[in-house]
Amino acid sequence: MLKFIAFTSLVFLLTGCAKVGSDRWCDNMAEKPKGDWSTNEATDYAKHCVFNSDDD
């Protein structure tokens, strides 16, 4: 359980420091297991990293 908490904290630290849609955020998400993505993360990844849509 302690390893899970440590891993989760690390993921939040890595992704929390990068703005959604930035190159760094896209790289961090690409390395994160797809099964661990939230629905919002998957939507943002598709919008900003795959389709590269800047329309907000």
mmCIF entry with sequence, helices, sheets and N, C-alpha, C, O atoms, coordinates in Angstrom:
data_MODEL
# 
_entry.id   MODEL 
# 
_entity.id                         1 
_entity.type                       polymer 
_entity.pdbx_number_of_molecules   1 
# 
_entity_poly.entity_id                      1 
_entity_poly.type                           'polypeptide(L)' 
_entity_poly.nstd_linkage                   no 
_entity_poly.nstd_monomer                   no 
_entity_poly.pdbx_seq_one_letter_code       MLKFIAFTSLVFLLTGCAKVGSDRWCDNMAEKPKGDWSTNEATDYAKHCVFNSDDD 
_entity_poly.pdbx_seq_one_letter_code_can   MLKFIAFTSLVFLLTGCAKVGSDRWCDNMAEKPKGDWSTNEATDYAKHCVFNSDDD 
_entity_poly.pdbx_strand_id                 A 
# 
loop_
_entity_poly_seq.entity_id 
_entity_poly_seq.num 
_entity_poly_seq.mon_id 
_entity_poly_seq.hetero 
1 1  MET n 
1 2  LEU n 
1 3  LYS n 
1 4  PHE n 
1 5  ILE n 
1 6  ALA n 
1 7  PHE n 
1 8  THR n 
1 9  SER n 
1 10 LEU n 
1 11 VAL n 
1 12 PHE n 
1 13 LEU n 
1 14 LEU n 
1 15 THR n 
1 16 GLY n 
1 17 CYS n 
1 18 ALA n 
1 19 LYS n 
1 20 VAL n 
1 21 GLY n 
1 22 SER n 
1 23 ASP n 
1 24 ARG n 
1 25 TRP n 
1 26 CYS n 
1 27 ASP n 
1 28 ASN n 
1 29 MET n 
1 30 ALA n 
1 31 GLU n 
1 32 LYS n 
1 33 PRO n 
1 34 LYS n 
1 35 GLY n 
1 36 ASP n 
1 37 TRP n 
1 38 SER n 
1 39 THR n 
1 40 ASN n 
1 41 GLU n 
1 42 ALA n 
1 43 THR n 
1 44 ASP n 
1 45 TYR n 
1 46 ALA n 
1 47 LYS n 
1 48 HIS n 
1 49 CYS n 
1 50 VAL n 
1 51 PHE n 
1 52 ASN n 
1 53 SER n 
1 54 ASP n 
1 55 ASP n 
1 56 ASP n 
# 
_struct_asym.id          A 
_struct_asym.entity_id   1 
# 
loop_
_struct_conf.conf_type_id 
_struct_conf.id 
_struct_conf.pdbx_PDB_helix_id 
_struct_conf.beg_label_comp_id 
_struct_conf.beg_label_asym_id 
_struct_conf.beg_label_seq_id 
_struct_conf.pdbx_beg_PDB_ins_code 
_struct_conf.end_label_comp_id 
_struct_conf.end_label_asym_id 
_struct_conf.end_label_seq_id 
_struct_conf.pdbx_end_PDB_ins_code 
_struct_conf.beg_auth_comp_id 
_struct_conf.beg_auth_asym_id 
_struct_conf.beg_auth_seq_id 
_struct_conf.end_auth_comp_id 
_struct_conf.end_auth_asym_id 
_struct_conf.end_auth_seq_id 
_struct_conf.pdbx_PDB_helix_class 
_struct_conf.details 
_struct_conf.pdbx_PDB_helix_length 
HELX_P HELX_P1 AA1 LEU A 2  ? GLY A 16 ? LEU A 2  GLY A 16 1 ? 15 
HELX_P HELX_P2 AA2 ASP A 23 ? GLU A 31 ? ASP A 23 GLU A 31 1 ? 9  
HELX_P HELX_P3 AA3 LYS A 34 ? ASP A 36 ? LYS A 34 ASP A 36 5 ? 3  
HELX_P HELX_P4 AA4 THR A 39 ? TYR A 45 ? THR A 39 TYR A 45 1 ? 7  
HELX_P HELX_P5 AA5 ALA A 46 ? VAL A 50 ? ALA A 46 VAL A 50 3 ? 5  
# 
_struct_conf_type.id          HELX_P 
_struct_conf_type.criteria    ? 
_struct_conf_type.reference   ? 
# 
loop_
_atom_site.group_PDB 
_atom_site.id 
_atom_site.type_symbol 
_atom_site.label_atom_id 
_atom_site.label_alt_id 
_atom_site.label_comp_id 
_atom_site.label_asym_id 
_atom_site.label_entity_id 
_atom_site.label_seq_id 
_atom_site.pdbx_PDB_ins_code 
_atom_site.Cartn_x 
_atom_site.Cartn_y 
_atom_site.Cartn_z 
_atom_site.occupancy 
_atom_site.B_iso_or_equiv 
_atom_site.pdbx_formal_charge 
_atom_site.auth_seq_id 
_atom_site.auth_comp_id 
_atom_site.auth_asym_id 
_atom_site.auth_atom_id 
_atom_site.pdbx_PDB_model_num 
ATOM 1   N N  . MET A 1 1  ? 0.830   -1.194 0.000   1.00 0.00 ? 1  MET A N  1 
ATOM 2   C CA . MET A 1 1  ? 0.000   0.000  0.000   1.00 0.00 ? 1  MET A CA 1 
ATOM 3   C C  . MET A 1 1  ? 0.873   1.256  0.000   1.00 0.00 ? 1  MET A C  1 
ATOM 4   O O  . MET A 1 1  ? 0.559   2.240  -0.669  1.00 0.00 ? 1  MET A O  1 
ATOM 5   N N  . LEU A 1 2  ? 1.958   1.210  0.749   1.00 0.00 ? 2  LEU A N  1 
ATOM 6   C CA . LEU A 1 2  ? 2.863   2.355  0.821   1.00 0.00 ? 2  LEU A CA 1 
ATOM 7   C C  . LEU A 1 2  ? 3.485   2.648  -0.545  1.00 0.00 ? 2  LEU A C  1 
ATOM 8   O O  . LEU A 1 2  ? 3.653   3.811  -0.914  1.00 0.00 ? 2  LEU A O  1 
ATOM 9   N N  . LYS A 1 3  ? 3.828   1.595  -1.297  1.00 0.00 ? 3  LYS A N  1 
ATOM 10  C CA . LYS A 1 3  ? 4.397   1.778  -2.634  1.00 0.00 ? 3  LYS A CA 1 
ATOM 11  C C  . LYS A 1 3  ? 3.389   2.438  -3.565  1.00 0.00 ? 3  LYS A C  1 
ATOM 12  O O  . LYS A 1 3  ? 3.751   3.294  -4.372  1.00 0.00 ? 3  LYS A O  1 
ATOM 13  N N  . PHE A 1 4  ? 2.127   2.040  -3.453  1.00 0.00 ? 4  PHE A N  1 
ATOM 14  C CA . PHE A 1 4  ? 1.077   2.634  -4.290  1.00 0.00 ? 4  PHE A CA 1 
ATOM 15  C C  . PHE A 1 4  ? 0.930   4.122  -3.998  1.00 0.00 ? 4  PHE A C  1 
ATOM 16  O O  . PHE A 1 4  ? 0.825   4.929  -4.921  1.00 0.00 ? 4  PHE A O  1 
ATOM 17  N N  . ILE A 1 5  ? 0.922   4.486  -2.723  1.00 0.00 ? 5  ILE A N  1 
ATOM 18  C CA . ILE A 1 5  ? 0.800   5.894  -2.334  1.00 0.00 ? 5  ILE A CA 1 
ATOM 19  C C  . ILE A 1 5  ? 2.001   6.684  -2.828  1.00 0.00 ? 5  ILE A C  1 
ATOM 20  O O  . ILE A 1 5  ? 1.846   7.800  -3.324  1.00 0.00 ? 5  ILE A O  1 
ATOM 21  N N  . ALA A 1 6  ? 3.185   6.124  -2.699  1.00 0.00 ? 6  ALA A N  1 
ATOM 22  C CA . ALA A 1 6  ? 4.393   6.804  -3.164  1.00 0.00 ? 6  ALA A CA 1 
ATOM 23  C C  . ALA A 1 6  ? 4.359   6.986  -4.681  1.00 0.00 ? 6  ALA A C  1 
ATOM 24  O O  . ALA A 1 6  ? 4.704   8.054  -5.187  1.00 0.00 ? 6  ALA A O  1 
ATOM 25  N N  . PHE A 1 7  ? 3.945   5.949  -5.405  1.00 0.00 ? 7  PHE A N  1 
ATOM 26  C CA . PHE A 1 7  ? 3.871   6.038  -6.864  1.00 0.00 ? 7  PHE A CA 1 
ATOM 27  C C  . PHE A 1 7  ? 2.839   7.068  -7.288  1.00 0.00 ? 7  PHE A C  1 
ATOM 28  O O  . PHE A 1 7  ? 3.099   7.880  -8.176  1.00 0.00 ? 7  PHE A O  1 
ATOM 29  N N  . THR A 1 8  ? 1.673   7.041  -6.661  1.00 0.00 ? 8  THR A N  1 
ATOM 30  C CA . THR A 1 8  ? 0.616   7.993  -6.992  1.00 0.00 ? 8  THR A CA 1 
ATOM 31  C C  . THR A 1 8  ? 1.073   9.420  -6.722  1.00 0.00 ? 8  THR A C  1 
ATOM 32  O O  . THR A 1 8  ? 0.805   10.320 -7.518  1.00 0.00 ? 8  THR A O  1 
ATOM 33  N N  . SER A 1 9  ? 1.748   9.625  -5.623  1.00 0.00 ? 9  SER A N  1 
ATOM 34  C CA . SER A 1 9  ? 2.266   10.954 -5.300  1.00 0.00 ? 9  SER A CA 1 
ATOM 35  C C  . SER A 1 9  ? 3.271   11.420 -6.345  1.00 0.00 ? 9  SER A C  1 
ATOM 36  O O  . SER A 1 9  ? 3.264   12.583 -6.750  1.00 0.00 ? 9  SER A O  1 
ATOM 37  N N  . LEU A 1 10 ? 4.121   10.522 -6.770  1.00 0.00 ? 10 LEU A N  1 
ATOM 38  C CA . LEU A 1 10 ? 5.109   10.857 -7.785  1.00 0.00 ? 10 LEU A CA 1 
ATOM 39  C C  . LEU A 1 10 ? 4.434   11.251 -9.098  1.00 0.00 ? 10 LEU A C  1 
ATOM 40  O O  . LEU A 1 10 ? 4.838   12.221 -9.739  1.00 0.00 ? 10 LEU A O  1 
ATOM 41  N N  . VAL A 1 11 ? 3.419   10.509 -9.491  1.00 0.00 ? 11 VAL A N  1 
ATOM 42  C CA . VAL A 1 11 ? 2.690   10.823 -10.723 1.00 0.00 ? 11 VAL A CA 1 
ATOM 43  C C  . VAL A 1 11 ? 2.053   12.202 -10.621 1.00 0.00 ? 11 VAL A C  1 
ATOM 44  O O  . VAL A 1 11 ? 2.126   12.991 -11.564 1.00 0.00 ? 11 VAL A O  1 
ATOM 45  N N  . PHE A 1 12 ? 1.428   12.497 -9.484  1.00 0.00 ? 12 PHE A N  1 
ATOM 46  C CA . PHE A 1 12 ? 0.814   13.811 -9.312  1.00 0.00 ? 12 PHE A CA 1 
ATOM 47  C C  . PHE A 1 12 ? 1.851   14.920 -9.331  1.00 0.00 ? 12 PHE A C  1 
ATOM 48  O O  . PHE A 1 12 ? 1.591   15.998 -9.865  1.00 0.00 ? 12 PHE A O  1 
ATOM 49  N N  . LEU A 1 13 ? 3.014   14.676 -8.761  1.00 0.00 ? 13 LEU A N  1 
ATOM 50  C CA . LEU A 1 13 ? 4.066   15.682 -8.784  1.00 0.00 ? 13 LEU A CA 1 
ATOM 51  C C  . LEU A 1 13 ? 4.562   15.931 -10.198 1.00 0.00 ? 13 LEU A C  1 
ATOM 52  O O  . LEU A 1 13 ? 4.788   17.076 -10.588 1.00 0.00 ? 13 LEU A O  1 
ATOM 53  N N  . LEU A 1 14 ? 4.730   14.866 -10.962 1.00 0.00 ? 14 LEU A N  1 
ATOM 54  C CA . LEU A 1 14 ? 5.225   15.016 -12.332 1.00 0.00 ? 14 LEU A CA 1 
ATOM 55  C C  . LEU A 1 14 ? 4.207   15.698 -13.236 1.00 0.00 ? 14 LEU A C  1 
ATOM 56  O O  . LEU A 1 14 ? 4.564   16.580 -14.017 1.00 0.00 ? 14 LEU A O  1 
ATOM 57  N N  . THR A 1 15 ? 2.959   15.302 -13.138 1.00 0.00 ? 15 THR A N  1 
ATOM 58  C CA . THR A 1 15 ? 1.941   15.882 -14.011 1.00 0.00 ? 15 THR A CA 1 
ATOM 59  C C  . THR A 1 15 ? 1.411   17.184 -13.457 1.00 0.00 ? 15 THR A C  1 
ATOM 60  O O  . THR A 1 15 ? 0.934   18.023 -14.220 1.00 0.00 ? 15 THR A O  1 
ATOM 61  N N  . GLY A 1 16 ? 1.480   17.377 -12.158 1.00 0.00 ? 16 GLY A N  1 
ATOM 62  C CA . GLY A 1 16 ? 0.973   18.593 -11.545 1.00 0.00 ? 16 GLY A CA 1 
ATOM 63  C C  . GLY A 1 16 ? 1.823   19.807 -11.850 1.00 0.00 ? 16 GLY A C  1 
ATOM 64  O O  . GLY A 1 16 ? 1.341   20.936 -11.762 1.00 0.00 ? 16 GLY A O  1 
ATOM 65  N N  . CYS A 1 17 ? 3.064   19.599 -12.204 1.00 0.00 ? 17 CYS A N  1 
ATOM 66  C CA . CYS A 1 17 ? 3.975   20.703 -12.468 1.00 0.00 ? 17 CYS A CA 1 
ATOM 67  C C  . CYS A 1 17 ? 3.896   21.190 -13.910 1.00 0.00 ? 17 CYS A C  1 
ATOM 68  O O  . CYS A 1 17 ? 4.418   22.257 -14.231 1.00 0.00 ? 17 CYS A O  1 
ATOM 69  N N  . ALA A 1 18 ? 3.270   20.445 -14.755 1.00 0.00 ? 18 ALA A N  1 
ATOM 70  C CA . ALA A 1 18 ? 3.208   20.807 -16.165 1.00 0.00 ? 18 ALA A CA 1 
ATOM 71  C C  . ALA A 1 18 ? 1.785   21.231 -16.527 1.00 0.00 ? 18 ALA A C  1 
ATOM 72  O O  . ALA A 1 18 ? 0.810   20.610 -16.105 1.00 0.00 ? 18 ALA A O  1 
ATOM 73  N N  . LYS A 1 19 ? 1.690   22.299 -17.314 1.00 0.00 ? 19 LYS A N  1 
ATOM 74  C CA . LYS A 1 19 ? 0.397   22.807 -17.760 1.00 0.00 ? 19 LYS A CA 1 
ATOM 75  C C  . LYS A 1 19 ? -0.236  21.813 -18.730 1.00 0.00 ? 19 LYS A C  1 
ATOM 76  O O  . LYS A 1 19 ? 0.433   21.275 -19.612 1.00 0.00 ? 19 LYS A O  1 
ATOM 77  N N  . VAL A 1 20 ? -1.523  21.580 -18.554 1.00 0.00 ? 20 VAL A N  1 
ATOM 78  C CA . VAL A 1 20 ? -2.243  20.666 -19.444 1.00 0.00 ? 20 VAL A CA 1 
ATOM 79  C C  . VAL A 1 20 ? -2.087  21.141 -20.881 1.00 0.00 ? 20 VAL A C  1 
ATOM 80  O O  . VAL A 1 20 ? -2.351  22.301 -21.197 1.00 0.00 ? 20 VAL A O  1 
ATOM 81  N N  . GLY A 1 21 ? -1.660  20.235 -21.742 1.00 0.00 ? 21 GLY A N  1 
ATOM 82  C CA . GLY A 1 21 ? -1.481  20.552 -23.156 1.00 0.00 ? 21 GLY A CA 1 
ATOM 83  C C  . GLY A 1 21 ? -0.067  20.944 -23.532 1.00 0.00 ? 21 GLY A C  1 
ATOM 84  O O  . GLY A 1 21 ? 0.260   21.027 -24.716 1.00 0.00 ? 21 GLY A O  1 
ATOM 85  N N  . SER A 1 22 ? 0.793   21.190 -22.520 1.00 0.00 ? 22 SER A N  1 
ATOM 86  C CA . SER A 1 22 ? 2.177   21.550 -22.827 1.00 0.00 ? 22 SER A CA 1 
ATOM 87  C C  . SER A 1 22 ? 2.916   20.305 -23.323 1.00 0.00 ? 22 SER A C  1 
ATOM 88  O O  . SER A 1 22 ? 2.458   19.182 -23.115 1.00 0.00 ? 22 SER A O  1 
ATOM 89  N N  . ASP A 1 23 ? 4.031   20.506 -23.964 1.00 0.00 ? 23 ASP A N  1 
ATOM 90  C CA . ASP A 1 23 ? 4.832   19.377 -24.452 1.00 0.00 ? 23 ASP A CA 1 
ATOM 91  C C  . ASP A 1 23 ? 5.239   18.466 -23.297 1.00 0.00 ? 23 ASP A C  1 
ATOM 92  O O  . ASP A 1 23 ? 5.218   17.242 -23.427 1.00 0.00 ? 23 ASP A O  1 
ATOM 93  N N  . ARG A 1 24 ? 5.607   19.063 -22.180 1.00 0.00 ? 24 ARG A N  1 
ATOM 94  C CA . ARG A 1 24 ? 6.023   18.272 -21.011 1.00 0.00 ? 24 ARG A CA 1 
ATOM 95  C C  . ARG A 1 24 ? 4.854   17.441 -20.496 1.00 0.00 ? 24 ARG A C  1 
ATOM 96  O O  . ARG A 1 24 ? 5.026   16.268 -20.164 1.00 0.00 ? 24 ARG A O  1 
ATOM 97  N N  . TRP A 1 25 ? 3.670   18.039 -20.428 1.00 0.00 ? 25 TRP A N  1 
ATOM 98  C CA . TRP A 1 25 ? 2.485   17.315 -19.956 1.00 0.00 ? 25 TRP A CA 1 
ATOM 99  C C  . TRP A 1 25 ? 2.175   16.161 -20.898 1.00 0.00 ? 25 TRP A C  1 
ATOM 100 O O  . TRP A 1 25 ? 1.884   15.056 -20.440 1.00 0.00 ? 25 TRP A O  1 
ATOM 101 N N  . CYS A 1 26 ? 2.232   16.398 -22.207 1.00 0.00 ? 26 CYS A N  1 
ATOM 102 C CA . CYS A 1 26 ? 1.971   15.339 -23.187 1.00 0.00 ? 26 CYS A CA 1 
ATOM 103 C C  . CYS A 1 26 ? 2.971   14.198 -23.030 1.00 0.00 ? 26 CYS A C  1 
ATOM 104 O O  . CYS A 1 26 ? 2.591   13.028 -23.090 1.00 0.00 ? 26 CYS A O  1 
ATOM 105 N N  . ASP A 1 27 ? 4.249   14.532 -22.828 1.00 0.00 ? 27 ASP A N  1 
ATOM 106 C CA . ASP A 1 27 ? 5.272   13.505 -22.632 1.00 0.00 ? 27 ASP A CA 1 
ATOM 107 C C  . ASP A 1 27 ? 5.010   12.695 -21.368 1.00 0.00 ? 27 ASP A C  1 
ATOM 108 O O  . ASP A 1 27 ? 5.141   11.471 -21.373 1.00 0.00 ? 27 ASP A O  1 
ATOM 109 N N  . ASN A 1 28 ? 4.637   13.382 -20.279 1.00 0.00 ? 28 ASN A N  1 
ATOM 110 C CA . ASN A 1 28 ? 4.341   12.685 -19.022 1.00 0.00 ? 28 ASN A CA 1 
ATOM 111 C C  . ASN A 1 28 ? 3.133   11.768 -19.184 1.00 0.00 ? 28 ASN A C  1 
ATOM 112 O O  . ASN A 1 28 ? 3.136   10.647 -18.675 1.00 0.00 ? 28 ASN A O  1 
ATOM 113 N N  . MET A 1 29 ? 2.117   12.225 -19.876 1.00 0.00 ? 29 MET A N  1 
ATOM 114 C CA . MET A 1 29 ? 0.920   11.401 -20.078 1.00 0.00 ? 29 MET A CA 1 
ATOM 115 C C  . MET A 1 29 ? 1.231   10.209 -20.971 1.00 0.00 ? 29 MET A C  1 
ATOM 116 O O  . MET A 1 29 ? 0.697   9.121  -20.756 1.00 0.00 ? 29 MET A O  1 
ATOM 117 N N  . ALA A 1 30 ? 2.079   10.397 -21.959 1.00 0.00 ? 30 ALA A N  1 
ATOM 118 C CA . ALA A 1 30 ? 2.432   9.297  -22.865 1.00 0.00 ? 30 ALA A CA 1 
ATOM 119 C C  . ALA A 1 30 ? 3.136   8.167  -22.107 1.00 0.00 ? 30 ALA A C  1 
ATOM 120 O O  . ALA A 1 30 ? 3.019   6.999  -22.475 1.00 0.00 ? 30 ALA A O  1 
ATOM 121 N N  . GLU A 1 31 ? 3.861   8.522  -21.053 1.00 0.00 ? 31 GLU A N  1 
ATOM 122 C CA . GLU A 1 31 ? 4.560   7.517  -20.268 1.00 0.00 ? 31 GLU A CA 1 
ATOM 123 C C  . GLU A 1 31 ? 3.693   6.897  -19.178 1.00 0.00 ? 31 GLU A C  1 
ATOM 124 O O  . GLU A 1 31 ? 4.013   5.827  -18.661 1.00 0.00 ? 31 GLU A O  1 
ATOM 125 N N  . LYS A 1 32 ? 2.604   7.562  -18.828 1.00 0.00 ? 32 LYS A N  1 
ATOM 126 C CA . LYS A 1 32 ? 1.693   7.042  -17.800 1.00 0.00 ? 32 LYS A CA 1 
ATOM 127 C C  . LYS A 1 32 ? 0.848   5.922  -18.407 1.00 0.00 ? 32 LYS A C  1 
ATOM 128 O O  . LYS A 1 32 ? 0.350   6.076  -19.522 1.00 0.00 ? 32 LYS A O  1 
ATOM 129 N N  . PRO A 1 33 ? 0.673   4.800  -17.706 1.00 0.00 ? 33 PRO A N  1 
ATOM 130 C CA . PRO A 1 33 ? -0.146  3.709  -18.251 1.00 0.00 ? 33 PRO A CA 1 
ATOM 131 C C  . PRO A 1 33 ? -1.559  4.194  -18.593 1.00 0.00 ? 33 PRO A C  1 
ATOM 132 O O  . PRO A 1 33 ? -2.203  4.869  -17.791 1.00 0.00 ? 33 PRO A O  1 
ATOM 133 N N  . LYS A 1 34 ? -2.026  3.845  -19.782 1.00 0.00 ? 34 LYS A N  1 
ATOM 134 C CA . LYS A 1 34 ? -3.331  4.325  -20.258 1.00 0.00 ? 34 LYS A CA 1 
ATOM 135 C C  . LYS A 1 34 ? -4.466  3.928  -19.329 1.00 0.00 ? 34 LYS A C  1 
ATOM 136 O O  . LYS A 1 34 ? -5.458  4.650  -19.222 1.00 0.00 ? 34 LYS A O  1 
ATOM 137 N N  . GLY A 1 35 ? -4.338  2.799  -18.660 1.00 0.00 ? 35 GLY A N  1 
ATOM 138 C CA . GLY A 1 35 ? -5.369  2.349  -17.732 1.00 0.00 ? 35 GLY A CA 1 
ATOM 139 C C  . GLY A 1 35 ? -5.485  3.222  -16.496 1.00 0.00 ? 35 GLY A C  1 
ATOM 140 O O  . GLY A 1 35 ? -6.485  3.154  -15.780 1.00 0.00 ? 35 GLY A O  1 
ATOM 141 N N  . ASP A 1 36 ? -4.469  4.044  -16.236 1.00 0.00 ? 36 ASP A N  1 
ATOM 142 C CA . ASP A 1 36 ? -4.472  4.924  -15.067 1.00 0.00 ? 36 ASP A CA 1 
ATOM 143 C C  . ASP A 1 36 ? -4.984  6.330  -15.395 1.00 0.00 ? 36 ASP A C  1 
ATOM 144 O O  . ASP A 1 36 ? -5.083  7.171  -14.502 1.00 0.00 ? 36 ASP A O  1 
ATOM 145 N N  . TRP A 1 37 ? -5.306  6.589  -16.651 1.00 0.00 ? 37 TRP A N  1 
ATOM 146 C CA . TRP A 1 37 ? -5.792  7.905  -17.045 1.00 0.00 ? 37 TRP A CA 1 
ATOM 147 C C  . TRP A 1 37 ? -7.236  8.095  -16.605 1.00 0.00 ? 37 TRP A C  1 
ATOM 148 O O  . TRP A 1 37 ? -8.038  7.164  -16.664 1.00 0.00 ? 37 TRP A O  1 
ATOM 149 N N  . SER A 1 38 ? -7.561  9.304  -16.166 1.00 0.00 ? 38 SER A N  1 
ATOM 150 C CA . SER A 1 38 ? -8.957  9.638  -15.901 1.00 0.00 ? 38 SER A CA 1 
ATOM 151 C C  . SER A 1 38 ? -9.611  9.997  -17.234 1.00 0.00 ? 38 SER A C  1 
ATOM 152 O O  . SER A 1 38 ? -8.928  10.178 -18.242 1.00 0.00 ? 38 SER A O  1 
ATOM 153 N N  . THR A 1 39 ? -10.914 10.094 -17.228 1.00 0.00 ? 39 THR A N  1 
ATOM 154 C CA . THR A 1 39 ? -11.632 10.483 -18.449 1.00 0.00 ? 39 THR A CA 1 
ATOM 155 C C  . THR A 1 39 ? -11.200 11.871 -18.900 1.00 0.00 ? 39 THR A C  1 
ATOM 156 O O  . THR A 1 39 ? -11.024 12.109 -20.095 1.00 0.00 ? 39 THR A O  1 
ATOM 157 N N  . ASN A 1 40 ? -11.029 12.782 -17.960 1.00 0.00 ? 40 ASN A N  1 
ATOM 158 C CA . ASN A 1 40 ? -10.609 14.148 -18.302 1.00 0.00 ? 40 ASN A CA 1 
ATOM 159 C C  . ASN A 1 40 ? -9.198  14.161 -18.888 1.00 0.00 ? 40 ASN A C  1 
ATOM 160 O O  . ASN A 1 40 ? -8.923  14.888 -19.842 1.00 0.00 ? 40 ASN A O  1 
ATOM 161 N N  . GLU A 1 41 ? -8.311  13.356 -18.315 1.00 0.00 ? 41 GLU A N  1 
ATOM 162 C CA . GLU A 1 41 ? -6.943  13.293 -18.846 1.00 0.00 ? 41 GLU A CA 1 
ATOM 163 C C  . GLU A 1 41 ? -6.944  12.748 -20.270 1.00 0.00 ? 41 GLU A C  1 
ATOM 164 O O  . GLU A 1 41 ? -6.228  13.265 -21.128 1.00 0.00 ? 41 GLU A O  1 
ATOM 165 N N  . ALA A 1 42 ? -7.731  11.718 -20.529 1.00 0.00 ? 42 ALA A N  1 
ATOM 166 C CA . ALA A 1 42 ? -7.795  11.140 -21.873 1.00 0.00 ? 42 ALA A CA 1 
ATOM 167 C C  . ALA A 1 42 ? -8.344  12.155 -22.870 1.00 0.00 ? 42 ALA A C  1 
ATOM 168 O O  . ALA A 1 42 ? -7.844  12.263 -23.990 1.00 0.00 ? 42 ALA A O  1 
ATOM 169 N N  . THR A 1 43 ? -9.365  12.891 -22.467 1.00 0.00 ? 43 THR A N  1 
ATOM 170 C CA . THR A 1 43 ? -9.948  13.915 -23.338 1.00 0.00 ? 43 THR A CA 1 
ATOM 171 C C  . THR A 1 43 ? -8.942  15.016 -23.620 1.00 0.00 ? 43 THR A C  1 
ATOM 172 O O  . THR A 1 43 ? -8.773  15.433 -24.767 1.00 0.00 ? 43 THR A O  1 
ATOM 173 N N  . ASP A 1 44 ? -8.269  15.491 -22.567 1.00 0.00 ? 44 ASP A N  1 
ATOM 174 C CA . ASP A 1 44 ? -7.268  16.548 -22.737 1.00 0.00 ? 44 ASP A CA 1 
ATOM 175 C C  . ASP A 1 44 ? -6.098  16.076 -23.589 1.00 0.00 ? 44 ASP A C  1 
ATOM 176 O O  . ASP A 1 44 ? -5.585  16.833 -24.412 1.00 0.00 ? 44 ASP A O  1 
ATOM 177 N N  . TYR A 1 45 ? -5.673  14.828 -23.395 1.00 0.00 ? 45 TYR A N  1 
ATOM 178 C CA . TYR A 1 45 ? -4.569  14.286 -24.186 1.00 0.00 ? 45 TYR A CA 1 
ATOM 179 C C  . TYR A 1 45 ? -4.949  14.251 -25.675 1.00 0.00 ? 45 TYR A C  1 
ATOM 180 O O  . TYR A 1 45 ? -4.173  14.661 -26.537 1.00 0.00 ? 45 TYR A O  1 
ATOM 181 N N  . ALA A 1 46 ? -6.149  13.756 -25.952 1.00 0.00 ? 46 ALA A N  1 
ATOM 182 C CA . ALA A 1 46 ? -6.596  13.698 -27.349 1.00 0.00 ? 46 ALA A CA 1 
ATOM 183 C C  . ALA A 1 46 ? -6.684  15.094 -27.944 1.00 0.00 ? 46 ALA A C  1 
ATOM 184 O O  . ALA A 1 46 ? -6.251  15.319 -29.074 1.00 0.00 ? 46 ALA A O  1 
ATOM 185 N N  . LYS A 1 47 ? -7.237  16.020 -27.196 1.00 0.00 ? 47 LYS A N  1 
ATOM 186 C CA . LYS A 1 47 ? -7.428  17.391 -27.693 1.00 0.00 ? 47 LYS A CA 1 
ATOM 187 C C  . LYS A 1 47 ? -6.102  18.115 -27.920 1.00 0.00 ? 47 LYS A C  1 
ATOM 188 O O  . LYS A 1 47 ? -5.903  18.740 -28.962 1.00 0.00 ? 47 LYS A O  1 
ATOM 189 N N  . HIS A 1 48 ? -5.198  18.031 -26.946 1.00 0.00 ? 48 HIS A N  1 
ATOM 190 C CA . HIS A 1 48 ? -3.976  18.842 -26.991 1.00 0.00 ? 48 HIS A CA 1 
ATOM 191 C C  . HIS A 1 48 ? -2.768  18.137 -27.590 1.00 0.00 ? 48 HIS A C  1 
ATOM 192 O O  . HIS A 1 48 ? -1.894  18.787 -28.164 1.00 0.00 ? 48 HIS A O  1 
ATOM 193 N N  . CYS A 1 49 ? -2.708  16.810 -27.462 1.00 0.00 ? 49 CYS A N  1 
ATOM 194 C CA . CYS A 1 49 ? -1.500  16.102 -27.873 1.00 0.00 ? 49 CYS A CA 1 
ATOM 195 C C  . CYS A 1 49 ? -1.680  15.351 -29.195 1.00 0.00 ? 49 CYS A C  1 
ATOM 196 O O  . CYS A 1 49 ? -0.748  15.270 -29.995 1.00 0.00 ? 49 CYS A O  1 
ATOM 197 N N  . VAL A 1 50 ? -2.873  14.805 -29.422 1.00 0.00 ? 50 VAL A N  1 
ATOM 198 C CA . VAL A 1 50 ? -3.113  14.047 -30.643 1.00 0.00 ? 50 VAL A CA 1 
ATOM 199 C C  . VAL A 1 50 ? -3.582  14.954 -31.758 1.00 0.00 ? 50 VAL A C  1 
ATOM 200 O O  . VAL A 1 50 ? -2.992  14.994 -32.838 1.00 0.00 ? 50 VAL A O  1 
ATOM 201 N N  . PHE A 1 51 ? -4.658  15.684 -31.481 1.00 0.00 ? 51 PHE A N  1 
ATOM 202 C CA . PHE A 1 51 ? -5.237  16.555 -32.500 1.00 0.00 ? 51 PHE A CA 1 
ATOM 203 C C  . PHE A 1 51 ? -4.662  17.956 -32.473 1.00 0.00 ? 51 PHE A C  1 
ATOM 204 O O  . PHE A 1 51 ? -4.840  18.723 -33.419 1.00 0.00 ? 51 PHE A O  1 
ATOM 205 N N  . ASN A 1 52 ? -3.962  18.301 -31.378 1.00 0.00 ? 52 ASN A N  1 
ATOM 206 C CA . ASN A 1 52 ? -3.317  19.589 -31.218 1.00 0.00 ? 52 ASN A CA 1 
ATOM 207 C C  . ASN A 1 52 ? -4.252  20.753 -31.508 1.00 0.00 ? 52 ASN A C  1 
ATOM 208 O O  . ASN A 1 52 ? -3.897  21.688 -32.226 1.00 0.00 ? 52 ASN A O  1 
ATOM 209 N N  . SER A 1 53 ? -5.446  20.682 -30.943 1.00 0.00 ? 53 SER A N  1 
ATOM 210 C CA . SER A 1 53 ? -6.452  21.718 -31.123 1.00 0.00 ? 53 SER A CA 1 
ATOM 211 C C  . SER A 1 53 ? -6.247  22.813 -30.088 1.00 0.00 ? 53 SER A C  1 
ATOM 212 O O  . SER A 1 53 ? -6.223  22.543 -28.887 1.00 0.00 ? 53 SER A O  1 
ATOM 213 N N  . ASP A 1 54 ? -6.098  24.046 -30.551 1.00 0.00 ? 54 ASP A N  1 
ATOM 214 C CA . ASP A 1 54 ? -5.942  25.174 -29.640 1.00 0.00 ? 54 ASP A CA 1 
ATOM 215 C C  . ASP A 1 54 ? -7.241  25.932 -29.457 1.00 0.00 ? 54 ASP A C  1 
ATOM 216 O O  . ASP A 1 54 ? -7.252  26.976 -28.805 1.00 0.00 ? 54 ASP A O  1 
ATOM 217 N N  . ASP A 1 55 ? -8.333  25.438 -30.011 1.00 0.00 ? 55 ASP A N  1 
ATOM 218 C CA . ASP A 1 55 ? -9.632  26.082 -29.893 1.00 0.00 ? 55 ASP A CA 1 
ATOM 219 C C  . ASP A 1 55 ? -10.216 25.788 -28.519 1.00 0.00 ? 55 ASP A C  1 
ATOM 220 O O  . ASP A 1 55 ? -10.495 24.631 -28.203 1.00 0.00 ? 55 ASP A O  1 
ATOM 221 N N  . ASP A 1 56 ? -10.407 26.818 -27.696 1.00 0.00 ? 56 ASP A N  1 
ATOM 222 C CA . ASP A 1 56 ? -11.018 26.642 -26.381 1.00 0.00 ? 56 ASP A CA 1 
ATOM 223 C C  . ASP A 1 56 ? -12.297 27.411 -26.286 1.00 0.00 ? 56 ASP A C  1 
ATOM 224 O O  . ASP A 1 56 ? -12.957 27.385 -25.248 1.00 0.00 ? 56 ASP A O  1 
# 
